[in-house]
Amino acid sequence: MPQLKTKSNKIAVSKKEKNFQKKLNKLQEFVEKNCEYVGEKFAQEARNIHYDKKKSKGIYGKATPEQTNELIEEGIDVATIPWPKKNN
């Protein structure tokens, strides 16, 4: 998104960007409240749920781009969401 410097050298943020940021923050809050954080074990846990047919539960964590691509190739539904910084 384009950002313009103002006379005070601060970056002006568009209304669309502010709106997007609010929605992204709400999504992050929802995921953190309703899903289990599994950290670096995300790929392993996603496979466990998919292949072992465990009761489906929402999880989130960290995966490398390679791990994410492997999960997608295996037919496992995943999404990469850019988390905003907490201080924004």
Backbone torsions as a table, in degrees:
resi	resn	phi	psi	omega
1	MET	NA	139.9	-178.7
2	PRO	-69.8	140.7	176.4
3	GLN	-129.5	136.1	-177.2
4	LEU	-114.7	139.6	175.7
5	LYS	-81.8	136.7	176.8
6	THR	-94.0	178.5	-179.7
7	LYS	-59.8	-28.3	-179.3
8	SER	-85.4	7.5	-179.8
9	ASN	67.2	13.7	172.9
10	LYS	-88.7	151.8	179.4
11	ILE	-84.6	125.3	177.8
12	ALA	-79.6	129.7	-178.8
13	VAL	-105.4	129.6	-178.2
14	SER	-70.3	160.4	177.9
15	LYS	-62.2	-38.2	179.7
16	LYS	-63.0	-41.5	179.9
17	GLU	-66.5	-40.7	177.3
18	LYS	-62.2	-42.2	179.1
19	ASN	-63.8	-43.8	177.8
20	PHE	-61.0	-43.5	-179.5
21	GLN	-61.5	-41.5	178.5
22	LYS	-61.7	-44.7	-179.2
23	LYS	-65.7	-39.5	178.5
24	LEU	-65.6	-39.3	176.9
25	ASN	-63.0	-40.9	178.5
26	LYS	-64.9	-40.5	177.8
27	LEU	-62.2	-45.3	179.5
28	GLN	-60.2	-45.4	178.7
29	GLU	-59.7	-43.3	179.7
30	PHE	-61.8	-47.8	-178.8
31	VAL	-62.3	-46.1	-178.8
32	GLU	-63.8	-32.3	-179.1
33	LYS	-79.0	-34.5	-169.9
34	ASN	-109.3	-4.1	-177.3
35	CYS	-126.4	161.3	-179.7
36	GLU	-93.7	129.6	176.8
37	TYR	-81.2	122.7	-179.2
38	VAL	-115.0	4.1	174.4
39	GLY	58.7	-133.3	-176.8
40	GLU	-69.8	-10.5	-178.9
41	LYS	-89.9	15.6	-174.9
42	PHE	-56.3	-51.3	-177.3
43	ALA	-59.5	-44.4	179.7
44	GLN	-62.6	-46.2	-179.7
45	GLU	-66.0	-38.8	178.1
46	ALA	-62.2	-41.4	177.3
47	ARG	-66.0	-41.8	178.9
48	ASN	-57.8	-44.6	179.9
49	ILE	-66.6	-42.9	-176.2
50	HIS	-69.7	-51.4	-173.2
51	TYR	-84.1	-33.9	-179.0
52	ASP	-85.5	-2.4	179.2
53	LYS	53.6	34.6	174.6
54	LYS	-61.8	160.9	175.5
55	LYS	-55.1	125.8	-177.0
56	SER	-63.9	131.8	176.8
57	LYS	-139.6	154.4	178.3
58	GLY	-79.1	130.9	176.0
59	ILE	-132.0	158.2	171.5
60	TYR	-148.9	156.2	-178.3
61	GLY	177.7	-153.2	-176.2
62	LYS	-115.6	140.6	175.5
63	ALA	-147.7	146.8	176.1
64	THR	-73.3	162.4	175.2
65	PRO	-57.1	-36.4	179.4
66	GLU	-65.6	-44.5	178.6
67	GLN	-62.4	-41.4	179.4
68	THR	-61.9	-45.3	178.2
69	ASN	-61.7	-40.1	178.4
70	GLU	-62.6	-43.6	179.2
71	LEU	-61.1	-44.0	179.2
72	ILE	-62.7	-42.9	178.8
73	GLU	-63.2	-28.3	178.6
74	GLU	-83.1	-1.7	179.3
75	GLY	84.8	18.7	179.7
76	ILE	-94.2	125.9	-179.0
77	ASP	-73.0	120.3	175.6
78	VAL	-140.0	160.0	175.8
79	ALA	-142.2	144.0	175.1
80	THR	-102.1	122.7	-177.8
81	ILE	-122.1	125.8	178.9
82	PRO	-76.7	111.0	178.7
83	TRP	-73.8	132.2	174.9
84	PRO	-74.0	159.4	176.8
85	LYS	-68.7	144.1	-176.2
86	LYS	-63.6	-27.1	-176.0
87	ASN	-85.4	3.5	179.5
88	ASN	-86.1	NA	NA
